[in-house]
Amino acid sequence: MRNLNQDELLEYLCQGLLTLQTPEECLHFLEDLCTESELAEMSRRLRAAKMLKKSYIYSEIAEQTGLSTATISRVNRSYLYGAGGYKRALEAIAEEEK
């Protein structure tokens, strides 16, 4: 079997994620895939992106999420100038909450 490059591995992960149809399936997959601390970190980052969208200041976000201001800055940079993943996810979540 040949070695897969990073792009192929990431594509396979994305394909796996796209097979999931319910929040419960997604949670089970993520629990199998990630450590508890990795899940907590990703959850805090998404929460920070939501707070940045609502114009919270870094100190409020840090207090509520436990993230460092450096991490919040990286989330903000990704939110503003990244590939659009945070924005798309937050928009989809907001639509489902209506």
N, CA, C and O atoms as a GROMACS GRO file, in nm:
protein
  392
    1MET      N    1   0.086  -0.119   0.000
    1MET     CA    2   0.000   0.000   0.000
    1MET      C    3   0.089   0.123   0.000
    1MET      O    4   0.184   0.132   0.078
    2ARG      N    5   0.059   0.217  -0.085
    2ARG     CA    6   0.142   0.337  -0.094
    2ARG      C    7   0.110   0.432   0.021
    2ARG      O    8   0.003   0.426   0.081
    3ASN      N    9   0.205   0.521   0.050
    3ASN     CA   10   0.182   0.623   0.150
    3ASN      C   11   0.093   0.732   0.093
    3ASN      O   12   0.112   0.777  -0.020
    4LEU      N   13  -0.004   0.773   0.171
    4LEU     CA   14  -0.092   0.881   0.128
    4LEU      C   15  -0.033   1.014   0.168
    4LEU      O   16   0.025   1.027   0.276
    5ASN      N   17  -0.046   1.115   0.082
    5ASN     CA   18   0.003   1.246   0.120
    5ASN      C   19  -0.100   1.316   0.208
    5ASN      O   20  -0.213   1.268   0.222
    6GLN      N   21  -0.062   1.426   0.266
    6GLN     CA   22  -0.148   1.497   0.361
    6GLN      C   23  -0.281   1.538   0.299
    6GLN      O   24  -0.384   1.530   0.365
    7ASP      N   25  -0.280   1.583   0.175
    7ASP     CA   26  -0.405   1.623   0.108
    7ASP      C   27  -0.501   1.505   0.094
    7ASP      O   28  -0.621   1.520   0.114
    8GLU      N   29  -0.447   1.390   0.058
    8GLU     CA   30  -0.532   1.272   0.044
    8GLU      C   31  -0.589   1.229   0.179
    8GLU      O   32  -0.705   1.187   0.187
    9LEU      N   33  -0.509   1.239   0.283
    9LEU     CA   34  -0.556   1.203   0.417
    9LEU      C   35  -0.666   1.298   0.462
    9LEU      O   36  -0.766   1.255   0.519
   10LEU      N   37  -0.647   1.426   0.438
   10LEU     CA   38  -0.746   1.525   0.477
   10LEU      C   39  -0.875   1.506   0.398
   10LEU      O   40  -0.985   1.518   0.453
   11GLU      N   41  -0.863   1.476   0.270
   11GLU     CA   42  -0.981   1.450   0.189
   11GLU      C   43  -1.058   1.329   0.241
   11GLU      O   44  -1.181   1.330   0.244
   12TYR      N   45  -0.987   1.226   0.282
   12TYR     CA   46  -1.052   1.106   0.337
   12TYR      C   47  -1.125   1.140   0.466
   12TYR      O   48  -1.236   1.091   0.490
   13LEU      N   49  -1.064   1.222   0.551
   13LEU     CA   50  -1.129   1.265   0.674
   13LEU      C   51  -1.256   1.343   0.640
   13LEU      O   52  -1.361   1.319   0.701
   14CYS      N   53  -1.248   1.434   0.545
   14CYS     CA   54  -1.366   1.511   0.504
   14CYS      C   55  -1.476   1.420   0.452
   14CYS      O   56  -1.594   1.440   0.483
   15GLN      N   57  -1.439   1.320   0.374
   15GLN     CA   58  -1.538   1.224   0.324
   15GLN      C   59  -1.605   1.152   0.441
   15GLN      O   60  -1.727   1.131   0.440
   16GLY      N   61  -1.527   1.115   0.541
   16GLY     CA   62  -1.583   1.050   0.659
   16GLY      C   63  -1.681   1.141   0.732
   16GLY      O   64  -1.788   1.096   0.773
   17LEU      N   65  -1.645   1.266   0.748
   17LEU     CA   66  -1.734   1.362   0.815
   17LEU      C   67  -1.864   1.380   0.738
   17LEU      O   68  -1.971   1.392   0.797
   18LEU      N   69  -1.855   1.383   0.606
   18LEU     CA   70  -1.974   1.405   0.524
   18LEU      C   71  -2.071   1.287   0.525
   18LEU      O   72  -2.185   1.302   0.482
   19THR      N   73  -2.027   1.172   0.572
   19THR     CA   74  -2.118   1.058   0.580
   19THR      C   75  -2.210   1.067   0.701
   19THR      O   76  -2.311   0.996   0.709
   20LEU      N   77  -2.177   1.153   0.795
   20LEU     CA   78  -2.252   1.163   0.920
   20LEU      C   79  -2.379   1.245   0.898
   20LEU      O   80  -2.376   1.351   0.835
   21GLN      N   81  -2.490   1.195   0.953
   21GLN     CA   82  -2.618   1.259   0.924
   21GLN      C   83  -2.685   1.322   1.045
   21GLN      O   84  -2.776   1.403   1.029
   22THR      N   85  -2.642   1.287   1.164
   22THR     CA   86  -2.707   1.344   1.284
   22THR      C   87  -2.600   1.395   1.379
   22THR      O   88  -2.484   1.354   1.372
   23PRO      N   89  -2.639   1.486   1.468
   23PRO     CA   90  -2.543   1.532   1.569
   23PRO      C   91  -2.487   1.416   1.653
   23PRO      O   92  -2.371   1.417   1.693
   24GLU      N   93  -2.571   1.318   1.680
   24GLU     CA   94  -2.526   1.202   1.760
   24GLU      C   95  -2.419   1.122   1.685
   24GLU      O   96  -2.319   1.084   1.744
   25GLU      N   97  -2.440   1.098   1.556
   25GLU     CA   98  -2.338   1.029   1.475
   25GLU      C   99  -2.208   1.108   1.473
   25GLU      O  100  -2.099   1.051   1.485
   26CYS      N  101  -2.220   1.238   1.458
   26CYS     CA  102  -2.102   1.325   1.454
   26CYS      C  103  -2.027   1.319   1.587
   26CYS      O  104  -1.905   1.307   1.590
   27LEU      N  105  -2.100   1.327   1.697
   27LEU     CA  106  -2.038   1.320   1.829
   27LEU      C  107  -1.966   1.188   1.849
   27LEU      O  108  -1.853   1.186   1.899
   28HIS      N  109  -2.029   1.078   1.811
   28HIS     CA  110  -1.965   0.947   1.827
   28HIS      C  111  -1.836   0.938   1.744
   28HIS      O  112  -1.735   0.886   1.791
   29PHE      N  113  -1.841   0.988   1.622
   29PHE     CA  114  -1.722   0.988   1.537
   29PHE      C  115  -1.612   1.073   1.599
   29PHE      O  116  -1.497   1.029   1.609
   30LEU      N  117  -1.647   1.194   1.642
   30LEU     CA  118  -1.546   1.283   1.702
   30LEU      C  119  -1.489   1.226   1.831
   30LEU      O  120  -1.370   1.243   1.858
   31GLU      N  121  -1.571   1.160   1.911
   31GLU     CA  122  -1.523   1.098   2.034
   31GLU      C  123  -1.424   0.985   2.005
   31GLU      O  124  -1.328   0.964   2.079
   32ASP      N  125  -1.447   0.914   1.895
   32ASP     CA  126  -1.354   0.809   1.855
   32ASP      C  127  -1.226   0.866   1.796
   32ASP      O  128  -1.118   0.811   1.815
   33LEU      N  129  -1.238   0.976   1.725
   33LEU     CA  130  -1.127   1.035   1.652
   33LEU      C  131  -1.035   1.122   1.738
   33LEU      O  132  -0.913   1.118   1.721
   34CYS      N  133  -1.093   1.198   1.828
   34CYS     CA  134  -1.019   1.300   1.902
   34CYS      C  135  -1.011   1.268   2.052
   34CYS      O  136  -1.091   1.192   2.106
   35THR      N  137  -0.912   1.328   2.114
   35THR     CA  138  -0.905   1.319   2.260
   35THR      C  139  -1.006   1.416   2.320
   35THR      O  140  -1.056   1.505   2.250
   36GLU      N  141  -1.035   1.400   2.446
   36GLU     CA  142  -1.127   1.489   2.515
   36GLU      C  143  -1.076   1.633   2.511
   36GLU      O  144  -1.155   1.727   2.493
   37SER      N  145  -0.946   1.651   2.528
   37SER     CA  146  -0.892   1.787   2.527
   37SER      C  147  -0.896   1.849   2.387
   37SER      O  148  -0.917   1.969   2.374
   38GLU      N  149  -0.878   1.768   2.282
   38GLU     CA  150  -0.889   1.820   2.145
   38GLU      C  151  -1.032   1.865   2.116
   38GLU      O  152  -1.053   1.970   2.055
   39LEU      N  153  -1.129   1.785   2.159
   39LEU     CA  154  -1.269   1.823   2.139
   39LEU      C  155  -1.303   1.951   2.214
   39LEU      O  156  -1.372   2.038   2.162
   40ALA      N  157  -1.254   1.961   2.337
   40ALA     CA  158  -1.279   2.080   2.416
   40ALA      C  159  -1.219   2.203   2.349
   40ALA      O  160  -1.281   2.309   2.344
   41GLU      N  161  -1.097   2.190   2.297
   41GLU     CA  162  -1.030   2.302   2.232
   41GLU      C  163  -1.105   2.346   2.106
   41GLU      O  164  -1.126   2.465   2.085
   42MET      N  165  -1.146   2.251   2.024
   42MET     CA  166  -1.220   2.286   1.903
   42MET      C  167  -1.354   2.352   1.938
   42MET      O  168  -1.396   2.447   1.872
   43SER      N  169  -1.419   2.302   2.042
   43SER     CA  170  -1.546   2.359   2.085
   43SER      C  171  -1.528   2.502   2.134
   43SER      O  172  -1.609   2.590   2.103
   44ARG      N  173  -1.421   2.526   2.210
   44ARG     CA  174  -1.393   2.662   2.258
   44ARG      C  175  -1.363   2.756   2.142
   44ARG      O  176  -1.404   2.872   2.145
   45ARG      N  177  -1.291   2.708   2.042
   45ARG     CA  178  -1.259   2.792   1.926
   45ARG      C  179  -1.384   2.830   1.848
   45ARG      O  180  -1.398   2.945   1.805
   46LEU      N  181  -1.476   2.737   1.829
   46LEU     CA  182  -1.600   2.768   1.760
   46LEU      C  183  -1.682   2.868   1.842
   46LEU      O  184  -1.741   2.961   1.786
   47ARG      N  185  -1.685   2.850   1.971
   47ARG     CA  186  -1.755   2.944   2.059
   47ARG      C  187  -1.691   3.082   2.048
   47ARG      O  188  -1.762   3.183   2.043
   48ALA      N  189  -1.559   3.089   2.043
   48ALA     CA  190  -1.489   3.217   2.028
   48ALA      C  191  -1.526   3.283   1.896
   48ALA      O  192  -1.549   3.404   1.892
   49ALA      N  193  -1.534   3.206   1.789
   49ALA     CA  194  -1.572   3.262   1.659
   49ALA      C  195  -1.713   3.321   1.666
   49ALA      O  196  -1.739   3.427   1.611
   50LYS      N  197  -1.803   3.252   1.734
   50LYS     CA  198  -1.939   3.303   1.750
   50LYS      C  199  -1.937   3.435   1.827
   50LYS      O  200  -2.009   3.529   1.793
   51MET      N  201  -1.856   3.441   1.930
   51MET     CA  202  -1.847   3.562   2.011
   51MET      C  203  -1.782   3.676   1.932
   51MET      O  204  -1.824   3.791   1.943
   52LEU      N  205  -1.681   3.644   1.852
   52LEU     CA  206  -1.618   3.746   1.768
   52LEU      C  207  -1.720   3.802   1.668
   52LEU      O  208  -1.723   3.923   1.643
   53LYS      N  209  -1.800   3.715   1.612
   53LYS     CA  210  -1.905   3.758   1.519
   53LYS      C  211  -1.999   3.857   1.587
   53LYS      O  212  -2.051   3.948   1.523
   54LYS      N  213  -2.022   3.838   1.716
   54LYS     CA  214  -2.111   3.926   1.792
   54LYS      C  215  -2.036   4.044   1.854
   54LYS      O  216  -2.091   4.116   1.938
   55SER      N  217  -1.911   4.063   1.812
   55SER     CA  218  -1.829   4.179   1.854
   55SER      C  219  -1.790   4.180   2.001
   55SER      O  220  -1.770   4.287   2.059
   56TYR      N  221  -1.778   4.064   2.062
   56TYR     CA  222  -1.722   4.058   2.197
   56TYR      C  223  -1.575   4.097   2.191
   56TYR      O  224  -1.510   4.078   2.088
   57ILE      N  225  -1.523   4.151   2.299
   57ILE     CA  226  -1.381   4.184   2.305
   57ILE      C  227  -1.303   4.062   2.354
   57ILE      O  228  -1.357   3.973   2.420
   58TYR      N  229  -1.174   4.061   2.321
   58TYR     CA  230  -1.090   3.945   2.350
   58TYR      C  231  -1.094   3.905   2.498
   58TYR      O  232  -1.102   3.787   2.530
   59SER      N  233  -1.091   4.003   2.587
   59SER     CA  234  -1.088   3.969   2.730
   59SER      C  235  -1.215   3.898   2.774
   59SER      O  236  -1.210   3.808   2.858
   60GLU      N  237  -1.330   3.937   2.718
   60GLU     CA  238  -1.456   3.868   2.749
   60GLU      C  239  -1.454   3.725   2.696
   60GLU      O  240  -1.497   3.632   2.763
   61ILE      N  241  -1.403   3.710   2.575
   61ILE     CA  242  -1.396   3.577   2.514
   61ILE      C  243  -1.302   3.488   2.594
   61ILE      O  244  -1.334   3.372   2.622
   62ALA      N  245  -1.187   3.542   2.632
   62ALA     CA  246  -1.090   3.465   2.711
   62ALA      C  247  -1.151   3.421   2.843
   62ALA      O  248  -1.134   3.307   2.885
   63GLU      N  249  -1.222   3.511   2.907
   63GLU     CA  250  -1.284   3.479   3.036
   63GLU      C  251  -1.389   3.370   3.023
   63GLU      O  252  -1.397   3.280   3.107
   64GLN      N  253  -1.469   3.377   2.918
   64GLN     CA  254  -1.579   3.282   2.902
   64GLN      C  255  -1.537   3.148   2.843
   64GLN      O  256  -1.602   3.046   2.868
   65THR      N  257  -1.431   3.147   2.764
   65THR     CA  258  -1.391   3.023   2.697
   65THR      C  259  -1.267   2.957   2.757
   65THR      O  260  -1.246   2.837   2.741
   66GLY      N  261  -1.185   3.037   2.825
   66GLY     CA  262  -1.059   2.984   2.875
   66GLY      C  263  -0.948   2.984   2.772
   66GLY      O  264  -0.838   2.935   2.799
   67LEU      N  265  -0.974   3.039   2.654
   67LEU     CA  266  -0.871   3.047   2.550
   67LEU      C  267  -0.776   3.163   2.578
   67LEU      O  268  -0.814   3.262   2.641
   68SER      N  269  -0.654   3.150   2.531
   68SER     CA  270  -0.559   3.260   2.542
   68SER      C  271  -0.594   3.366   2.438
   68SER      O  272  -0.662   3.337   2.339
   69THR      N  273  -0.549   3.488   2.461
   69THR     CA  274  -0.575   3.593   2.363
   69THR      C  275  -0.503   3.563   2.231
   69THR      O  276  -0.549   3.605   2.125
   70ALA      N  277  -0.390   3.492   2.238
   70ALA     CA  278  -0.319   3.455   2.114
   70ALA      C  279  -0.405   3.359   2.031
   70ALA      O  280  -0.413   3.373   1.909
   71THR      N  281  -0.468   3.264   2.095
   71THR     CA  282  -0.556   3.171   2.024
   71THR      C  283  -0.678   3.244   1.970
   71THR      O  284  -0.720   3.218   1.857
   72ILE      N  285  -0.733   3.333   2.048
   72ILE     CA  286  -0.848   3.412   2.002
   72ILE      C  287  -0.809   3.494   1.880
   72ILE      O  288  -0.888   3.508   1.787
   73SER      N  289  -0.688   3.548   1.881
   73SER     CA  290  -0.640   3.625   1.766
   73SER      C  291  -0.631   3.536   1.642
   73SER      O  292  -0.667   3.580   1.533
   74ARG      N  293  -0.584   3.412   1.658
   74ARG     CA  294  -0.577   3.320   1.544
   74ARG      C  295  -0.717   3.285   1.494
   74ARG      O  296  -0.739   3.278   1.373
   75VAL      N  297  -0.810   3.264   1.586
   75VAL     CA  298  -0.948   3.237   1.546
   75VAL      C  299  -1.004   3.356   1.470
   75VAL      O  300  -1.070   3.340   1.368
   76ASN      N  301  -0.977   3.476   1.520
   76ASN     CA  302  -1.027   3.597   1.454
   76ASN      C  303  -0.969   3.611   1.314
   76ASN      O  304  -1.041   3.645   1.219
   77ARG      N  305  -0.841   3.586   1.300
   77ARG     CA  306  -0.777   3.594   1.169
   77ARG      C  307  -0.839   3.492   1.073
   77ARG      O  308  -0.866   3.524   0.957
   78SER      N  309  -0.863   3.371   1.122
   78SER     CA  310  -0.927   3.269   1.038
   78SER      C  311  -1.071   3.308   1.006
   78SER      O  312  -1.117   3.289   0.893
   79TYR      N  313  -1.141   3.362   1.104
   79TYR     CA  314  -1.279   3.403   1.082
   79TYR      C  315  -1.286   3.512   0.974
   79TYR      O  316  -1.371   3.508   0.885
   80LEU      N  317  -1.197   3.609   0.984
   80LEU     CA  318  -1.200   3.723   0.892
   80LEU      C  319  -1.140   3.694   0.755
   80LEU      O  320  -1.193   3.738   0.653
   81TYR      N  321  -1.030   3.619   0.752
   81TYR     CA  322  -0.953   3.605   0.630
   81TYR      C  323  -0.930   3.461   0.585
   81TYR      O  324  -0.861   3.437   0.486
   82GLY      N  325  -0.986   3.366   0.657
   82GLY     CA  326  -0.961   3.226   0.625
   82GLY      C  327  -1.048   3.176   0.511
   82GLY      O  328  -1.095   3.253   0.428
   83ALA      N  329  -1.066   3.048   0.508
   83ALA     CA  330  -1.137   2.981   0.399
   83ALA      C  331  -1.289   2.992   0.410
   83ALA      O  332  -1.361   2.947   0.321
   84GLY      N  333  -1.339   3.052   0.518
   84GLY     CA  334  -1.482   3.070   0.534
   84GLY      C  335  -1.551   2.961   0.613
   84GLY      O  336  -1.674   2.961   0.624
   85GLY      N  337  -1.475   2.869   0.667
   85GLY     CA  338  -1.534   2.758   0.741
   85GLY      C  339  -1.610   2.801   0.866
   85GLY      O  340  -1.721   2.753   0.891
   86TYR      N  341  -1.550   2.890   0.945
   86TYR     CA  342  -1.620   2.938   1.064
   86TYR      C  343  -1.750   3.007   1.025
   86TYR      O  344  -1.855   2.981   1.084
   87LYS      N  345  -1.743   3.096   0.926
   87LYS     CA  346  -1.862   3.171   0.886
   87LYS      C  347  -1.972   3.077   0.837
   87LYS      O  348  -2.089   3.094   0.874
   88ARG      N  349  -1.937   2.980   0.756
   88ARG     CA  350  -2.036   2.886   0.703
   88ARG      C  351  -2.099   2.805   0.816
   88ARG      O  352  -2.221   2.787   0.819
   89ALA      N  353  -2.018   2.756   0.907
   89ALA     CA  354  -2.068   2.676   1.018
   89ALA      C  355  -2.160   2.759   1.107
   89ALA      O  356  -2.268   2.713   1.145
   90LEU      N  357  -2.119   2.881   1.141
   90LEU     CA  358  -2.201   2.966   1.227
   90LEU      C  359  -2.332   3.004   1.160
   90LEU      O  360  -2.435   3.010   1.226
   91GLU      N  361  -2.329   3.030   1.031
   91GLU     CA  362  -2.452   3.060   0.957
   91GLU      C  363  -2.547   2.941   0.959
   91GLU      O  364  -2.667   2.957   0.981
   92ALA      N  365  -2.493   2.822   0.936
   92ALA     CA  366  -2.576   2.700   0.935
   92ALA      C  367  -2.635   2.674   1.072
   92ALA      O  368  -2.752   2.636   1.083
   93ILE      N  369  -2.557   2.693   1.177
   93ILE     CA  370  -2.606   2.673   1.313
   93ILE      C  371  -2.717   2.773   1.343
   93ILE      O  372  -2.821   2.737   1.398
   94ALA      N  373  -2.696   2.898   1.306
   94ALA     CA  374  -2.797   3.003   1.329
   94ALA      C  375  -2.927   2.969   1.256
   94ALA      O  376  -3.035   2.989   1.311
   95GLU      N  377  -2.918   2.918   1.136
   95GLU     CA  378  -3.038   2.879   1.060
   95GLU      C  379  -3.112   2.767   1.130
   95GLU      O  380  -3.235   2.768   1.137
   96GLU      N  381  -3.038   2.669   1.181
   96GLU     CA  382  -3.103   2.556   1.249
   96GLU      C  383  -3.167   2.599   1.381
   96GLU      O  384  -3.266   2.539   1.424
   97GLU      N  385  -3.111   2.703   1.445
   97GLU     CA  386  -3.165   2.749   1.573
   97GLU      C  387  -3.293   2.830   1.556
   97GLU      O  388  -3.363   2.855   1.654
   98LYS      N  389  -3.324   2.872   1.433
   98LYS     CA  390  -3.446   2.951   1.410
   98LYS      C  391  -3.570   2.867   1.420
   98LYS      O  392  -3.681   2.917   1.403
   0.00000   0.00000   0.00000
